[in-house]
Amino acid sequence: MKNDFKTLLLVDDDADDTELFSEALKEVDASVKFCYAPNGIIAMEKVNELGSSSIIFLDINMPEMGGLECLSLLKKMELVKDIPVLMFTTSSSKQDVKAASDLGALCFVTKPDKFQHLKIIIKTVLTHLEIQQLDTLCEAIYKNRQSVK
């Protein structure tokens, strides 16, 4: 799969989740560079290095600076405000979903409990980025996850 998004930044304080995500990304598309940050503060530092050819998967609950605060700051930064940000979290709170949407998150994805589902999410995201159909991304993620039991 060839796509213009060369870097994926995962912002997550859970080392096991980060490792699984990295492995899933390698299996889906090894040409995409994987970067991570354990909290929003470090993510803010890294995002300036990444440029616009990236996408961010952002957890909500993290120490020092959580995902919603980080998202709010990212969307105010002129150089990076257009980078797609997907909230990627264990939360399924309607309040978190609304807050993320209001702050400009592209999509809200609850972390899957199966490796195969994680790969489907990553593949769906990269495919939609490649064909520039971000408006249907959330629906596609949900549909594709449901199709695999």
N, C-alpha and C positions, 0 to 999 in steps of 0.2 A: 504494500500500500504506500503510495507516494503522496505526501501532503506538504503544504507550505508551512505548517506549524512545526518548527524544528525543536522546540523545547516545551516540556511539560513540567510545571512546578507543582509539587504536592506540598501543601502546608498542613502538617499533622504532627502532633507530639507523640503518637504511638509508634514505637520502633517496629513492632510486628506488622502493623498495617502498612507502614512505609516499605518494608521488605517485600511483602506480598504484592503491593502495588507496582513496585519496580520490576518484579518477576513477571507480572501479568503484562506490563507494558512491553517488555522485551519479547514476549511471545507474540504479542499482537503486531508490533512494529518496532523493530530494533533500531530503526533509523532516527527515531524521536529521542532526543536527549532528555534524560530524567534528572531533575534537580529537586531537592527538598529543603524545607525549612521546618524546624520544630515549633515555631510560633510565629505570630504576626509581625513581631519586631524584626526578626531575621528575614522574613518574607519581604518586608518593605525594603530591606537592603539589597536582597537578591533581585527583586523585580526590575530595578534600574539597570542591572547588567543584562537582563534577558531580552529586552526590546519587545517589539510588537509581534514577533513571530513566535508567540508562546501562548499557552493556555494555563490557567491556574485551577487546581482542585484545592478547595479551602475547607478545612475542618472548622467547626464552630467552637468547641470547648477545648481551649488550650491555655497554658499558663502565660503570664506576662501580657500578651495581647491576644485576645480571642479572634475568631474568624469574622464576626460581624463588625467589630471595630476596624479590623484590617481591611475588610471590604469597603467600608465607608471611606477610609483614607485612600485606598487605591482608586476609587471612582472620582476622587477630587484631584488626582494627580494628572496633569495634562498629558504627559508622555505615555502613561500606561492606562488611562481610563477606559480605553477601548479594548483592552485585553479581555477575552471572555473568561469569566470566573464562574465555576460551578461549585456550589456548596456541597461538600462531600463529608457526611457526618453520620453519627449514630442516632442523632436526634430525628424525631419525626413530629416534633411539636408544631402545631399550626402557627403558633406565635413566631417561631424561628423561621418557618417557611415564608410567612408574610414579611417579616423584618428583612430577610435576605432579598426577597423580591423588591421590596421598597428601596433597598440600597443599591439595586442594580445587578444582582446575581442573574446570570443567564439561566440557571437551572438549580434545583435543589434535589440532591440525590442521597438517599439513605444508603449507607455502606452495606454492601451485600455480605451474606454469611457464607457464600460459596465462591471459590476461586473462579469457576467457570462464569459466574454472573459478573464478577469483576472484569474479566476479559471482555465480556459482551458490552459492558458499559464503556470501557475504554475504546473498543473497536467502533461502537456507535458514535461516540464523541468525535474520534478522528475522522471517520467517514463523513459526518455532517459538516465538520470544519472544511474538509477537502472540497466538498460539493457546495459549500457556502449556503447551507440550509439550517442556520442556527434557530430559525423560528419554529422548526419542527423537532428540535433536538430532545426536549424533555419528554414529549409524547413518544418519540422513538425509543428512548431509553426504557421507559416504562413498558412499552409494548414488547420490546426484545427481551427484557428480563422475564416477562410473564410467559414467553414462548418456550423457555427452557426451565424445566422442572428439576 
